[in-house]
């Protein structure tokens, strides 16, 4: 039996996932593989595309026992006699905006989708294919259906429009968004003192603006929220739009910290801007991140919108979603361990900090007493 032939291989924007379409003389499949760095954390996800020969009446156990991709049972596919092999020239991949799921477009028609949320489930991974018409209780394949029956059609259409916009060299999207961010920040923090590009030359464009007001130095990112974060869809379901986009901020007292320390703190926050997509994770209220370079006695940062006590910053709406502005605040090792010892410990720690008069402004303070 001929070995499978790879028809297409493509990586997402951060090389954390690989999309592969391949076929042998029996069946065609779509796979999403984690990168080598992610292989210990996530598993490959298969998605049947079509049978090229007459379908078996029962589950293709023999193929699986031989280490081959199984054909789909006749009762679950719309072409029990088989279809023509896929033409590589007609295949393209559309990545979901989070970078954790993808779709196969064939001859300009949606052929299959592996949703991002399947990466994080402990249950079996599932796929959705246009040529699938049904599935059993233990099936890995389900019908893609129509735009009226399956919202994945809408998600792929939105992703397609998103990528088309950002790949259009004449698009003014970034200049428009950039000004919206700056307008929101300058309305509260005053004029921009300095602007840094922190995207390292990678898409999307991400900046960090510096402001100074009342002996406080502020750093705020802009452009992080262009991409929705991984994980959030499965964690928050229908409420995901309220949590999947974020920007980061920092406020440091000039009276208490020198310029070198302030810039080191800004560098740490800058380094978090791409973390959700480079590590396939997410950042939210109460999350803690350890840093060796923090000034004593601190060893981690906690992210919080609730700590902010200044005038409201009216964040722009990005792709119809609200944007969360998380302020980074240093915490001690004991405080971090306290947060990790209990469910929702980050929220509990923040509540203690707020009750002790601690806000978004970084200045000398006493350690919050656990217990």
N, C-alpha and C positions, 0 to 999 in steps of 0.2 A: 504494500500500500504506500503511495507517495507521501512523503513528509509534507506537513502544512507549508504553504508558501505565504510569506509576509507580503501583504498588499500595501500596507501603510503603517508607518510608525511616527508618532508625533508626541512631543512633550508639552506640558503646560508651561506657563511663563516662568516658573521657578524650578523647573526640573524635578519636582517632587512626585509627579505622576506621569506615566507613559501610556498613551493610547495606541493600541495595536489592532489592526484588522488583518485576519489571515484566513486561508481556506485550504482544504485538501480536495480530494476528488469526491468527497461525500457531503461536506458541510462547511459553512462559513461562520466565523465567530468574530466578536469584538471583545477586547480585553482592556481593562485598566490595571496597570501594574504600578505598585509603589516603587520609588527609586531605591537604590541600595541602602541609603541612609534611613529610609522609612520602612524597610522590609521587616524589621523586628516589631514594628508597631502596627502595621496595616497589612492586609492580605490582598492578593490579586482578586479582581472581580470579572467574571466571565459573562458574556451576553450572546446567546445564539442569534444569528442573523437570518439564515435560510438553509434548508436542505438542498443539496444538489442532486440527490438521488431519491428514489421512492422512500418515504418515511417508514420507520418501523411501527408496528401496531402497539408495541409496549415500550417502556422505558429502555433506552439503549445502554443496558448494563454492560454488555460485552465490550463496547467501545471504552467505557470508563475503566473496566478491569484491565484493558490493554493500554491504558494511559492515553487514550484518544479523546478528542472532543466528541461528545455524544450528539447524535441527531435528535431532533424533536419528534415526539410521537405524532402519528398521522392525525389524530383527533384534535391536536392543538395547533396545527399549522394550516394555512390557507392554500397550500400547494402540496398535497400529499404525494403527488407524482414527482416532485422536485422542481427546482427552478434553475435558470442559467447561472453559471458562475459569475461572480462579481467582476466588473471591469475596474481595475485600479485607477484608471483615469477619471472615473466618475465619483470617486470617494473623497470626502473631506470630513474633517473633524471640527466640531464646535465645542469648545470648552465652556463649562459653566463659569460664571464670573468669579466664583470662589476658588476655582482651580481644582476642585476635588471630584467633579463629575464631568461627563462629556456625552456628546451625541454623535451619531454617524449620519451624515447626509449622503444620499446616493442619487445621482442624477437629479439633484436639486429637490429631492423628496426626503423627508425625515424617515430614516430606516430603523433607528434604535437609540435608546437612551440608557445610560447607567447613571442614576442620580447620585449626587454627592453624599446624601445621607446614608447610602448603603455602605460607605466606608467605615462608619462608626458603629454599626449595629453588631451585636454579638450573635444575632441570629443569622440565618443564611443570607448571602448576598443575592439580590434579584436584579433582573434586567427587564427592559420593556422593548418589544420589537413589533414593527408594523406587520410582519407576516405571522405573528403569533395571534391565535384567536381564542385561546383559553388556557387554563392551567389548573392543576390539582392542588390539594392541600400541601403537598411537599414540592411543588414546582419551584424552579428558579427563574422561570420565564413567565411573563404576563403580557397581555395585549397592550400595545401602545394606544390603540383606539383612535379617537378623533379629538380635535380641540374641544368639543363639547363634553367629552367623557373623561379626558385626562389632561390635567393642568400642566403636564410636562411639555405639551406642545407650546403653551404660552411661555414657559420658562426658556425653552430653546429659542423661540422667536425673539425674546428679550435679549438673550445672550448674543444672538446673531447681530441684532441691531447695535448692541453695545460694542462689539468688536469691530463692526463696520465703521462705526463713528470714530473709534480711536485709531483705526488704520487709515482713515482718510486724511491725507496730508493737508488738505484745505480746511479741515475741521477747526473751529474756534473753541471747541469744548473746554480745553484746559485754560485758555486765557479768560474765558467767561467764569469758570469755576474758581480760578485763582483769585479773581477780583472779588467774587462773592465772599470767599473766606476772609480776605484781607479787610474788606468793608466791615464784616462782622466783628473782627478783632479790634480794628482801629476805632470803632465806635465806642469801645469801652477802655481800651488800653492806650489810646493815642497813636501817633504816627509810627510807622515801622522804622526802627533804627537800623536794622540790618536783615538781609534775607539770605538764607542758605539753601542751596539745592542739596537734598539728602537722599536722593534716589539712586546715587551711584551710576547714573547713566542708563538705568533700567526703566522700563515702563512699569507702573505709571509714574508720571511726574509727581514728585513729593517735595515739598519745601518746609522749612522751619523759619518762622519770623521772630525777630527779637524786638521786644518793646521795653521801655523803661519809664516808670511812673512812680513817684513818691518813694524813692529809694528802694524800689523793687524792680528786679529784672524778670521779665516774662519771656518764655519761649513757647510758641504754639505751632503745631504742625498743620499743614494743609495739603490735601490730596490723598491722605491715608484712606479716607472714607470713599474714595472712588470705587474700591472693591469691597464687596460684602465679605465678611470673614467666614472661614470654614467652621464647621461644628454647630453654628448657631441655629441652622434650620432644624436639625433634629432635636436640639435642646429646648427650643422655644416654639416649635411648630408654627401655628398661625400668628403667634406674637413675634416671630423672628424679625420682621422689619424694624421693630423698635430696638433691637440689640445688635444688629449685624454690621453697623457702620460706626466708626469712631475716629476721633482725632485725639492727640495727646498734648498736654500742657504742663508747664513748670513755672513756679513763682518762687524766687529766691531773694531773701533780704540782703541788700548790698552792704548794710551795716555789719552783718554778721559773717559774711563769707567773701573771700577774695575772688578776683576774676578767674583765676585758674580753677578753683573749686566750682564756680558757677558754670564755666564752660565744660568741665568734666561731667557735671550733672546733665547739662544739655546734650552732651554726646551720648550718655546712657539712654536718655529718652529718644534721641534720634535713632539709636540702634534698635529700639522696640518697634519702629514704624513698619518694618517689613516682616516682623516676627511671625504673625499669624499665617502668612503664606509660605514663608521659608520653612516653617516647622509644622505646618498643617495643624494649627491650633487656633485659639481665639483669646482675646483680652476683654475683660469686663470689670464691672464694679467689684472691688474687694480682691482682685487678683494681685498676687505678690510675685516679684521677680528678684532673684538674688544678684548682687553685684559686688565684686571684690574691691572695687575702686571707691566705694562710698566713704566719706569722712567718718571717723569714729564718732559716736558708738554705733553708727548705722551699718547695715549689711544687706538691706533689701529695699525695694520700692514697692509701695502699695498704690494701686490706681483707684481713683474715686472721683465721681462727679459730685457726690454728696458733701465732700469736704469744702467745696467752693462756697465762699461767703461774699464774694464781690458782686458788683452789678451784673445783671443777667446778660449773657452773651447770646445773641440770637443766631444760632448756627444755621447755615443754609440747609435746605432740604436737598438731598442728593439722590437722584433717581427715585423720587417719590418717598424716600425713607428719611426719618429724622437722623441726626448725627449726634452721638454721645461725645461730650468733651471730658476726657478723663485726666485729672490732675495727678501727677506723680508726687508722692510724698515719701521721704525716707523713714524706715522703721528699723528697730533693733532686731537682733537675732531672737531674743526672747519674745518679742511681739510677733515675729513671723511664726515661730513655733506655736505660739498660742493660737494663731489664726488657723494653723494646719491641724490642730488637735481635735477639732469639732466640726460638725456639719455647718456650712455657711459661716465658717470662722472668720472669713474676711469681713463679712458684714458686722459680726460681733466686735471685731477689732476696731473697725471704723466708728462704730457706735461709742466705744470707749474713748477713742481719740476725740470725737466731737464733744462728748460729755466732759472731757478734760480741757476744753477750750482750744483744741488743735484744729486748724483749718488748712486751706490749700497753701498758705504761705510757709515756706521752709525757713525756719529760724530755730535757735536753740530752744530745747524743750525737755521736760522730764519724761522718762520712760513711762508708758502706760502700764500700770500694775495689773498683771493677769490675776483672774480669780474673782 
